[in-house]
C-alpha cells in the first residue's frame, strides 16, 4: 500500500533572472517521513526547501502541501518551521525568549508557551540553559536551541537547511543521532538539506539525490547506495568513491583501452548485449573488492566472481579502514579493507569480487545503470571457469 503524500511538486520550475535553477521537478514527500535532499553545492536543494517554505515561488508548476495547492501562499500561511545553517538566534535574548519569540507573536497563552518550552528543553537537554544568552553557549547548544525554537511551534512541516555544518565532527555525530530520536518524539514531515552523504545516509528514511536542479534518484539509503540509478549517483555516494572505468563489450569479455580483458559470466554478458551499447562503464565499490598477494588463480564460486590482476602502489591508513591503491593497466582502483596489509610497492596482487557487486552504466547521455542478470546456479555438466582481468 502506497504511503500518503504530504508534499507534492508537479513540474515545478524555478529561475533567478536568466538562470534556471530547477528546470522541471516532480517530487513527493511522504507524510511523517524524514526526506533528505542531497547533492553538491549549487544543485538547487536549498531552493527546493525555500519553495516548500514559501520563501520563494515557482515560475511554473504546482506545489501541494497536505492536499492543498500552496502556490502564492506566504511562509506564515504554510504551517512550517525552519532551522537554518547559522541558527539565526537573537543575541540579546535568553534561550527561553528565543524559543518563545514566535509563539508570542502568534499570541499563544503564557502558560502554553512555558509548557511547550519546558517540554522541548527536557527533550533537548536545555533545561539548565534557559536563562543564558547565545554567546554563553557552545555551537552544539546553539544548534539545539534552534531546533527547540522550531519544535515549540508545533508546525506540520519541519525544514532543516544544513543545520549541522557549523559543528565539529564529534558534535555532528551526536547531533545526527539526536535528530533521529527527536523525530521519533515529534513525527512530523521532515525535509533535511545537506551535501554530506554521511548525514544523508544516517538521517534520511529516503534520500533524493539532485544534480543541477534535476532529481537523479529517490529511495532508501540502501537503494541509493546499492542500486544507484546512474553514474553520478554511484560516484557521489560512497567514501572512497566507486571505481568506474570505461570498457568495450566483446563476445566473451569486456575490454579495456590498454588491452586488458575481463571475462564475465554469460548471464552478465547477455545483459550488457541486450542494452545495445558497445561502450559502457564498469563500476565496483572499493569495499566489494578483496585483495590477495601475487597472481592468484581464482576459481569461480557460486554466485560467480571475477578476479583482477594488478600492481600494488600504496596504502592509506585511516584507522577503521585502510585504502589500497592498485594499478590495473592505465587505471587506478581503490580497495577498502578493515586491516592493514603489507605489500611491497609495485608487487603483483589479485583482486576478487562477486559479480553481484558489479555495476555497469551507459557511457553517454544520462549514463543510466544497466540492469544485470547474474546466474547463481551452476549449470549442469559445466566446469568451473576462471575469470581474470589483466592490465598491461
C-alpha positions as CSV (number, residue, x, y, z in Angstrom):
1,X,0.0,0.0,0.0
2,X,1.4,3.4,-1.0
3,X,2.0,5.8,1.9
4,X,0.1,9.1,1.7
5,X,1.9,12.0,0.1
6,X,2.2,15.2,2.2
7,X,4.2,17.4,-0.2
8,X,4.0,17.2,-4.0
9,X,6.0,19.1,-6.6
10,X,4.5,18.8,-10.1
11,X,6.6,20.1,-13.0
12,X,7.9,22.9,-10.8
13,X,10.3,25.3,-12.5
14,X,12.3,28.0,-10.8
15,X,14.6,30.7,-12.3
16,X,16.5,33.6,-11.0
17,X,16.7,36.1,-13.8
18,X,18.2,34.3,-16.8
19,X,19.5,31.4,-14.7
20,X,17.4,28.3,-14.5
21,X,17.9,26.7,-11.1
22,X,15.2,24.0,-11.3
23,X,14.3,23.0,-14.9
24,X,11.2,20.8,-14.0
25,X,10.9,18.9,-10.8
26,X,8.4,16.2,-9.8
27,X,8.9,15.1,-6.2
28,X,6.8,13.6,-3.5
29,X,7.4,13.7,0.3
30,X,5.5,11.1,2.3
31,X,3.6,12.1,5.4
32,X,5.7,11.9,8.6
33,X,8.9,10.8,6.9
34,X,12.5,12.1,7.0
35,X,13.4,13.0,3.4
36,X,16.9,14.2,2.8
37,X,17.7,16.5,-0.2
38,X,21.3,15.6,-1.1
39,X,23.6,17.0,-3.7
40,X,26.7,19.2,-4.4
41,X,26.7,22.9,-3.8
42,X,24.5,24.7,-6.3
43,X,22.3,21.8,-7.2
44,X,19.1,23.5,-6.1
45,X,18.4,21.7,-2.8
46,X,18.1,24.8,-0.7
47,X,15.9,26.4,-3.3
48,X,13.6,23.5,-3.1
49,X,13.3,23.9,0.6
50,X,12.6,27.6,0.2
51,X,9.9,26.8,-2.3
52,X,8.3,24.4,0.3
53,X,8.6,27.1,3.0
54,X,7.0,29.8,0.8
55,X,10.2,32.0,0.8
56,X,10.3,31.5,-2.9
57,X,7.6,31.0,-5.5
58,X,7.9,28.7,-8.6
59,X,7.8,30.2,-12.2
60,X,5.6,27.4,-13.2
61,X,4.2,24.1,-11.9
62,X,2.4,23.4,-8.7
63,X,3.3,22.7,-5.1
64,X,0.8,21.0,-2.9
65,X,1.0,20.5,0.9
66,X,-1.5,18.4,2.8
67,X,-3.5,18.1,-0.4
68,X,-3.8,21.9,-0.9
69,X,-2.2,23.9,-3.7
70,X,0.0,26.4,-1.9
71,X,1.4,28.5,-4.9
72,X,1.2,32.1,-3.8
73,X,0.8,31.4,-0.1
74,X,3.3,33.2,2.2
75,X,5.5,31.3,4.7
76,X,3.2,32.4,7.5
77,X,0.3,30.5,5.8
78,X,2.1,27.2,5.3
79,X,2.5,25.9,8.9
80,X,6.2,25.3,8.5
81,X,9.2,25.6,10.9
82,X,12.7,26.1,9.6
83,X,16.2,25.6,11.1
84,X,19.0,27.4,9.3
85,X,22.7,26.7,9.0
86,X,23.6,29.8,11.0
87,X,20.8,29.2,13.7
88,X,19.7,32.8,13.5
89,X,19.3,33.3,17.2
90,X,18.6,36.7,18.7
91,X,21.9,37.6,20.6
92,X,20.2,39.9,23.1
93,X,17.5,37.3,24.2
94,X,17.8,34.4,26.6
95,X,17.3,30.8,25.3
96,X,13.8,30.9,26.8
97,X,12.9,34.1,24.9
98,X,14.5,32.9,21.7
99,X,12.3,29.8,21.8
100,X,9.2,31.8,22.9
101,X,9.5,34.6,20.3
102,X,7.4,33.2,17.5
103,X,4.8,31.9,20.0
104,X,4.4,35.4,21.5
105,X,3.9,36.9,18.0
106,X,1.1,34.4,17.5
107,X,-0.3,35.4,20.9
108,X,-0.1,31.9,22.4
109,X,-1.1,31.9,26.1
110,X,1.8,32.4,28.5
111,X,1.1,29.1,30.3
112,X,1.1,27.2,27.0
113,X,4.4,28.9,25.9
114,X,6.0,27.8,29.2
115,X,4.7,24.2,28.9
116,X,5.9,23.8,25.3
117,X,9.4,25.3,26.0
118,X,9.8,23.1,29.2
119,X,8.8,20.0,27.2
120,X,11.2,20.8,24.3
121,X,14.0,21.8,26.7
122,X,13.7,18.4,28.5
123,X,14.0,16.5,25.2
124,X,16.9,18.6,24.1
125,X,18.7,18.8,27.5
126,X,18.4,22.6,27.6
127,X,16.6,22.8,31.0
128,X,19.6,24.4,32.8
129,X,20.4,26.8,29.9
130,X,17.0,28.6,29.5
131,X,18.3,31.9,31.1
132,X,21.5,32.0,29.2
133,X,22.2,34.1,26.1
134,X,23.5,32.6,22.8
135,X,27.1,34.0,23.4
136,X,27.3,31.8,26.6
137,X,26.5,28.6,24.7
138,X,28.6,26.2,22.7
139,X,28.0,25.5,19.0
140,X,26.1,22.3,19.8
141,X,24.0,24.0,22.4
142,X,23.0,26.8,20.0
143,X,22.1,24.2,17.4
144,X,19.8,22.6,20.0
145,X,18.2,25.9,20.8
146,X,17.4,26.5,17.1
147,X,15.8,23.0,17.0
148,X,13.8,23.8,20.1
149,X,12.6,27.1,18.7
150,X,11.3,25.1,15.7
151,X,9.8,22.3,17.8
152,X,7.7,24.6,20.1
153,X,5.8,26.0,17.1
154,X,4.3,22.5,16.6
155,X,4.2,23.0,12.8
156,X,3.2,20.3,10.4
157,X,6.4,20.6,8.4
158,X,9.9,20.7,9.8
159,X,12.5,22.0,7.4
160,X,16.3,21.9,8.1
161,X,18.8,23.6,5.9
162,X,22.3,22.1,6.6
163,X,21.9,22.7,10.4
164,X,24.9,20.7,11.4
165,X,27.5,22.1,9.1
166,X,29.0,24.5,11.7
167,X,29.6,21.7,14.2
168,X,32.8,19.8,14.6
169,X,33.0,16.1,13.7
170,X,32.1,14.6,17.1
171,X,29.2,17.0,17.7
172,X,27.8,16.2,14.2
173,X,27.8,12.5,15.1
174,X,25.9,13.2,18.3
175,X,23.5,15.7,16.6
176,X,22.6,13.2,13.9
177,X,21.5,10.7,16.5
178,X,19.6,13.4,18.4
179,X,17.7,14.4,15.2
180,X,16.6,10.8,14.5
181,X,15.5,10.4,18.1
182,X,13.8,13.8,18.1
183,X,11.8,12.8,15.0
184,X,10.5,9.7,16.8
185,X,9.1,12.0,19.5
186,X,7.8,14.6,17.0
187,X,6.9,12.5,13.9
188,X,6.2,15.4,11.6
189,X,7.1,15.6,7.9
190,X,10.8,16.5,7.9
191,X,12.8,17.7,4.9
192,X,16.5,18.0,5.5
193,X,19.1,19.6,3.2
194,X,22.7,18.5,3.1
195,X,25.7,18.0,0.8
196,X,27.1,15.4,3.3
197,X,26.4,11.9,2.2
198,X,27.0,10.5,5.8
199,X,24.3,12.8,7.2
200,X,22.0,11.7,4.4
201,X,22.6,8.0,5.0
202,X,22.2,8.2,8.8
203,X,19.3,10.7,9.0
204,X,17.2,10.0,5.9
205,X,14.5,7.4,5.7
206,X,14.6,8.3,2.0
207,X,17.1,10.3,0.0
208,X,16.5,12.5,-3.0
209,X,19.8,12.9,-5.0
210,X,19.9,16.2,-7.0
211,X,22.2,17.4,-9.8
212,X,21.8,20.8,-11.4
213,X,18.2,21.1,-10.2
214,X,17.2,17.7,-11.6
215,X,16.2,14.7,-9.5
216,X,18.6,11.8,-10.2
217,X,17.2,9.2,-7.8
218,X,15.0,8.9,-4.8
219,X,14.9,5.9,-2.5
220,X,16.1,4.4,0.8
221,X,19.7,4.8,1.8
222,X,20.3,1.2,0.8
223,X,18.7,1.6,-2.6
224,X,20.7,4.7,-3.3
225,X,24.0,3.1,-2.3
226,X,23.5,-0.5,-3.6
227,X,21.4,0.3,-6.7
228,X,22.5,3.7,-8.0
229,X,20.4,4.9,-10.9
230,X,23.3,6.4,-12.9
231,X,27.0,7.1,-12.8
232,X,26.5,10.4,-11.0
233,X,24.7,8.8,-8.0
234,X,27.2,5.9,-8.0
235,X,30.2,8.3,-7.8
236,X,28.6,10.8,-5.4
237,X,27.6,8.2,-2.8
238,X,30.5,6.4,-1.0
239,X,33.8,7.4,0.5
240,X,36.1,6.3,-1.0
241,X,34.1,6.6,-4.3
242,X,33.1,3.8,-6.6
243,X,35.8,2.7,-9.0
244,X,34.5,3.5,-12.5
245,X,36.4,2.6,-15.7
246,X,35.4,2.6,-19.4
247,X,35.2,-0.8,-21.2
248,X,34.1,-2.2,-24.5
249,X,31.7,-5.1,-24.7
250,X,33.1,-8.1,-26.7
251,X,31.8,-11.6,-27.5
252,X,33.1,-13.3,-24.4
253,X,34.5,-10.4,-22.3
254,X,34.8,-6.7,-21.8
255,X,38.0,-5.0,-23.0
256,X,39.9,-2.0,-21.6
257,X,41.6,0.8,-23.6
258,X,45.1,-0.5,-22.8
259,X,44.3,-4.1,-24.0
260,X,43.4,-5.7,-20.7
261,X,40.4,-8.0,-20.7
262,X,37.8,-9.2,-18.1
263,X,36.0,-12.4,-18.7
264,X,32.4,-12.3,-17.5
265,X,29.7,-15.0,-17.0
266,X,27.3,-15.4,-19.9
267,X,24.4,-14.1,-18.0
268,X,26.2,-10.8,-17.3
269,X,27.4,-10.5,-20.9
270,X,23.9,-11.2,-22.2
271,X,22.6,-8.3,-20.0
272,X,25.2,-5.9,-21.5
273,X,24.5,-7.0,-25.1
274,X,20.7,-6.5,-24.6
275,X,21.3,-2.9,-23.8
276,X,22.7,-2.4,-27.3
277,X,25.7,-0.4,-26.1
278,X,29.2,-1.3,-27.2
279,X,31.0,1.2,-24.9
280,X,29.9,1.1,-21.2
281,X,31.3,2.0,-17.8
282,X,32.2,-0.7,-15.2
283,X,31.8,0.2,-11.6
284,X,33.0,-1.7,-8.4
285,X,32.9,-0.3,-4.9
286,X,36.2,-0.4,-3.0
287,X,34.7,-2.5,-0.2
288,X,33.4,-5.1,-2.6
289,X,36.9,-6.0,-3.6
290,X,39.2,-8.4,-1.8
291,X,43.0,-8.1,-2.0
292,X,45.3,-11.0,-2.4
293,X,49.1,-11.3,-2.8
294,X,50.6,-12.5,-6.1
295,X,49.0,-13.7,-9.4
296,X,46.3,-15.7,-7.7
297,X,44.2,-18.1,-9.9
298,X,40.6,-17.8,-8.7
299,X,38.1,-20.5,-9.5
300,X,34.6,-19.0,-9.9
301,X,32.4,-19.8,-6.9
302,X,28.6,-19.5,-6.9
303,X,27.4,-16.8,-7.1
304,X,30.0,-16.2,-9.8
305,X,33.0,-13.9,-9.2
306,X,35.7,-12.1,-11.1
307,X,39.5,-11.8,-10.5
308,X,41.5,-8.7,-11.3
309,X,45.3,-8.8,-11.6
310,X,47.1,-5.6,-10.8
311,X,50.1,-3.8,-9.3
312,X,50.2,-2.6,-5.7
313,X,51.0,1.1,-5.4
314,X,50.4,2.3,-1.8
315,X,48.1,2.2,1.2
316,X,46.4,4.9,3.2
317,X,45.8,4.0,6.9
318,X,42.6,5.7,8.1
319,X,42.1,3.9,11.4
320,X,39.0,1.8,11.0
321,X,39.8,1.1,7.3
322,X,42.8,1.0,5.0
323,X,42.6,2.3,1.4
324,X,44.8,0.5,-1.0
325,X,45.7,2.0,-4.4
326,X,46.1,-0.7,-7.2
327,X,47.2,0.0,-10.8
328,X,45.4,-2.1,-13.4
329,X,46.8,-1.0,-16.7
330,X,46.3,2.7,-17.0
331,X,43.6,2.7,-14.4
332,X,43.8,3.1,-10.6
333,X,41.4,1.0,-8.5
334,X,40.8,1.7,-4.8
335,X,40.3,-1.2,-2.4
336,X,38.9,-0.8,1.2
337,X,39.8,-3.3,3.9
338,X,39.4,-3.5,7.6
339,X,43.0,-4.4,8.4
340,X,46.4,-3.3,7.2
341,X,48.0,-5.4,4.5
342,X,51.8,-5.3,4.0
343,X,52.7,-5.4,0.3
344,X,55.9,-4.1,-1.4
345,X,55.3,-1.2,-3.8
346,X,54.9,-2.5,-7.4
347,X,54.3,-6.1,-6.3
348,X,51.7,-8.2,-8.2
349,X,48.3,-8.6,-6.5
350,X,44.9,-10.0,-7.3
351,X,41.6,-8.5,-6.6
352,X,38.4,-10.6,-6.4
353,X,34.7,-9.5,-6.3
354,X,31.3,-11.2,-6.7
355,X,29.5,-10.4,-9.9
356,X,26.6,-9.3,-7.7
357,X,28.7,-6.3,-6.8
358,X,29.4,-5.2,-10.4
359,X,27.7,-2.1,-11.8
360,X,27.5,-1.1,-15.5
361,X,26.4,2.3,-16.8
362,X,25.8,3.8,-20.2
363,X,28.9,5.7,-21.4
364,X,26.9,8.6,-22.9
365,X,23.9,10.7,-22.2
366,X,22.4,10.3,-18.7
367,X,24.8,7.4,-18.0
368,X,22.0,5.3,-16.7
369,X,22.6,2.0,-14.8
370,X,22.3,-1.1,-16.9
371,X,20.3,-3.9,-15.2
372,X,22.2,-7.1,-14.9
373,X,21.2,-10.7,-14.6
374,X,23.7,-12.8,-12.5
375,X,23.2,-16.6,-12.8
376,X,23.5,-18.0,-9.3
377,X,23.2,-21.7,-10.0
378,X,25.9,-23.8,-11.5
379,X,24.9,-25.1,-15.0
380,X,24.8,-28.9,-15.2
381,X,27.8,-30.6,-16.8
382,X,29.6,-27.3,-16.9
383,X,33.1,-26.9,-15.5
384,X,34.1,-24.1,-13.2
385,X,35.5,-21.1,-15.1
386,X,38.4,-18.8,-14.2
387,X,37.5,-15.1,-14.8
388,X,40.5,-12.9,-14.9
389,X,41.1,-9.2,-15.9
390,X,44.7,-8.3,-16.6
391,X,46.2,-4.9,-17.2
392,X,49.2,-4.2,-19.3
